[in-house]
């Protein structure tokens, strides 16, 4: 009998990955309209002189504009692709993180006397392990992220007309008024449709746009989870010393998760913004405007498809136009969305681990009965 119960006594790396993926999908679905708004804000090319009111780039204004122009559907543009991306990214990250972390701890305990307690990992070790897991996850999941970003931006947003200086309420995308978007009836904005468009215009490598900044951004979850573990340990120790139960309540997990994610977002935000602009190709359009004084035709493959600007190019261009403030355009929207999503994930993590364990038990029993 012990042999039968052993596989389901605790979660395997696959189990932790499943729990993380389910929790990630739940938290992302709850705040999804905010995700669409923050992506559009980050992709908008607003220069330092400000061809529009700053309020146009607030999350509230963007949400209202999307609702007015596209209806409720606009708030959930790219929802399916984002859910696939979230599930695959979270699953891959939690799986690799659990696998790498457990392997590292096993290697450390192998050098200790039998029966010794596993040593607590340092912050540096947590960051490194998280970065390795994040890099491995990025490589396998970024194509879905590119497709989701394009869907969230939307065709009408990509081809908005340039707003004259005396009409600040118009969209801020830098395109001449005579340049019109292809008919929405001719555009397939489904998951496969967007994927085909990307491959047609930029080749298969276009599905990996933003991989380099994505790899740099692996420090984001590493910082988040590293800080969460450190703050959590400090909080539990303080509660234990105070005579209270050394247990994280959902509310406490929410606060600690929010603090951890805010810190990680502030540190890495410039690269987050650059990655979105690269994947949405607004960075390409800026390059075309600067070098050729006209945006490229939109009814044929991008003429700069073999020379996409890198994250540093994007950041330098934004710095020249807007200064350091430009690097943090839309950061408040990113923090609101990321903090709520991450805090919900941390708060529901234990619950989803129980569900994942239940799923594994059910799967194990089905396998045995068959």
N, C-alpha and C positions, 0 to 999 in steps of 0.2 A: 504493500500500500504506500509506503513512503515514496517509492519510485513514481507512483502515479500523481502524487500531489506536488512533487518537487518542481515540475516545470511551471506551476502556476502560483507558487508561494510568493514570488516577487517578480517585478517587472524586469524583462530583459531590455537591452538597448532598443529592440524593435518596439517593445511596449512603451517605453518612455517617449520614443519618437512618435508613436501613435497618439499618446496623450497630449504631447506638445502640439501636434498638428491639429487635433480636434479643438484644443483650446485656442490656438491661433486663428482658426477659421471662425470660431464663435466670436472672439473679441474683434476681429476685423469686420465681420458682418454687422455687428452692432453699430460701429462708427463709420460704415462705408461711405455715406455721403460726404463726410468730412475728408475722407481719403481722396475722393474725386476733386473736391475743392482745393485741397492743398497741392495736388499734382498740377492743376491748372495754374495756380498762383506761381509755383516754382518754374513752370515752363514759359510763363509770360515774359516777353522781352520789354521791360520797362526801363528806359534810360534815365540818367541822372537828372536831366532837365525836367523829366516827368511830363509825358504827353497825356497824362490822365490823372485824375484825383487819386490820392493814395488810398482813399476808401474803396476804390474799385478793386483793390487787391486784398481787401479784408475777406476773411472766410465767410462772413455773413453776406456781404455784397455778391460774392461769387456764387454762393448757394442760391440767392434770389435770382441772379441773372440766368443761371442754368435752369431753374424752375420755370422762369418766364419764357425762355427761348426753346427749351427742350422738354418741359414737363417733368413729372416725377421720374420718368424713365432716365432722364439725364443724370439724376443723382445716383443711378445704379448702372451707368454705362461701364461695360467691362467687368461686371460683377462676377460672372462665371470664370473668366480668365484670372481674376484676382483671387478667387477662392482656390482655383487650381494652383496658382502660384504660391499662395499662403500655405496651403496644405503641403505641397511638395517642398517648399523652402523650410517650413517648420519641421516637417518630418525629417528631411535631410539633416538639418542643423541639430535637432535633438538626438538623432541617431548617431551622427558623427561625434557630437559632444559627449554623449554618454559612453560611446565606445572608446574614444580617445582618453576620456577622463578615467574610466574604470581600468583601462590598460595601464595608464600612468600610475594610478594608485596601487595596482597590483604589483607593478614593478618596484615601487617604493617599499611596500610591505614585505616583499620577498627578501629584502636585505635586513629586516627586523627579526628579533627573536619570535618564535612561534607563540601565537596568542596575543601579540602586541596589537594595540589599537592603531588603525591607519592614521598617519599624521595629517593634520589640517593643511590644505594646500595654501600657499601664499597667494597674494593678489596677483603677482606677476605670473605665477603658474596658471591661475585661472584665466587670465587675459590671453596668454599664449595658447592654451588649449581651446579657448573659445574662438580665437582667430583662425586656428587650423581647421576647426569644425566649420566655421563660417565660410572659409575659402573653398573647402570641398563642396559645400552645399551650393555656393554661388555658381560654380562651374557647371553643375548639372541642371540648375533651375533658372538661370538668367533668361533663356529664350522666352519662357512664359511671362517673365517680368516685363520684357520689352513689348510683347504683344498687349499685355494688360495696360501698360502706360499709354500706348498709342490709342487703345480703345477709350481710356479715361479722358484723354485730351479731346477726342472727338473730331470729326471731319470739319464741322463748322467752326470750331475753335482754331484749328490749324490754318484755315483759309480766311480768317476774319480780315476785314479791310483795315488799313491803317487809319487811325483816327486823326483828323485835322486838329490843330492846336486849339481851335475855338469850339471843339465838340468833345470835351474830355470824357463824356459818358460812353463813347464808343469803345470797343475792344482795343487793347493795346498792342496787338501783334503787328510787327513791322512789315506790312505788305502794301503795295500801291493799290489805290482804289479800283483801278481798272483790271487788276488781277483777280479773277473769279475762281471759285472752287469748282471742281467737277460736280456734276449733279449728284445729289444724295441718292437718287434712284439708281445711279450707275455704280454706287460705292457699296461694297460688301463689308460691313463692319463686324461680321461674325469673327469668331476666333480663327477659323481656318482662312477666312477672307483676308484678314489683316496679316496673317502669317504669309500667305501667298504674295501679298503686295510687298512685304518687306523683302522676301527672297527675290522677287522680280526686279525690284529697284536696286537692291544692294547685295544680292547674293546671299548664300547661306550664312556667311559671317555677320550679316546684318542682324541676325537673331542674337548675336552676342555683343551688341553695342552696349557700352557702359560696363564691360567686364572689368576693366582696369580699376575705375573708381569703385566698382562693386567689391573688388578684392580688398581695396584700401578700407572700405566701409565694414569689413569683417570685424574691425575693432569695436564697432558700435554694439552688437550683441555681446561681444566679449567684455566691454566696459560695463554694460547693463547687468549682465549676470554676475560678473566679478564683484561689482559694487553691491548688488543685491545680496550675495552670499556674505560679504563682509559686514554690511549693515544688519543683516538678519542675525548673524552670529553675535554682534554687539548688543542687539536688542534682546535676544534670548538670554544672554549672560546677565544683562541688567535686570530682566524680569526674575531670573533665578535668584539673584542676590537680594532682590526686593521681596522674596518669599512667594512670588506668584508662580503660576504654572509656566514652565518654559515651552510655550507653544505659540505659534503665529496664528492670530485670528485673521479672518478675511479682511477686516478693516485695516489691520496693521500691515498685512501683505499688500493691500492697495496703496497705502502711503509709501511704504518702502519701495515698491515697484515704481511708483510715480517719480520718486526722488532719483532712483537709479536711471530711469529712462531719460529724464530731463537732463541730467549731467551728460549722458552719452550723446544726446541729440545736440546739445550746445557745442560739444567738442568736435563733432563730425559733420555739422550741418552744411558747411560750404561744399563738401564733396557730395552730399545728398542732393543739393540743388544742381550741381554740375552733372551728376549722373542722370537726373530727370531730363535736363535739356539735351543731353546727348541722345538718350533713348527716344525722346519726342522729336528730335531733329531740329528743334528751334535753334540749337547751336550752329547747325549747318547753315540755316537761313541767315543768321547774324554774320557768318563768314562771307556768304555770298553778297550781302548788302555792303559790307566793308570793302571787299576786294573787287567787286564788279559793279557796285552801285545799283544793282537790280537783283531781286530774288530770282532763283532758278525757276524754269517752267515747271508746273506741277502736273503736266499731262505726260511726262516722260521721266525716265530714271534721273535721279539727282546727279548733276555733273560733278559733284564733290564726293560722290559715294566712296571713292577710293582714298579720300583724304579727309576723314572726319576729324574735327578738332578734339584734342584730348581734354581731360578735366582741368589741367593747368592752363591750357589755352582759354577755356571758358572762364575760369576764375580771373585770369589776367584781363580779359576783355571787360568783364563785369567791373573789375576794380578800376579800370581806366574811365569807365562811364559813370559809375556810381560810388566808387570808393568802397571801404570795408562794409558799409551799410548794405550794399548790393549783395554781398556774400550771404546775408541773412534775410533776404527777401522771402517772406512766407514762413519764417521760422516759427512764429507764434502758431500758425496753422499746423505745422509739422508737430510741434510739441503737444498741442491739444489732442491731435489725433493719436500720436504715438504714445503719449502718457496714458490716455484713457484705454487704448488697446492693450498696452503692455501691463497696465495695472489690472485690467480685467483678466488677462492671461495668468498673471501671478496669483490673483485672488481665486481663480477657478482651477488652478493647476492640480491641487490635490483631488478635487472632484473628478477631473478628467482622467487622472491616473487610476482612480477607482473604476471608472467606466472602461478604460483601456484594459485593466486587469479582468473585468467581467467579460469583455469581448474575447480576450485571450483564453479564458477558462472555457467559454462557449465553443470557441474554435477547437480547442484541445479535445473537448468531449466529443465534438462532431467527428474529429479525425479518428478517435478511438472507436467510436461506434461504427464508423465505416470500414 
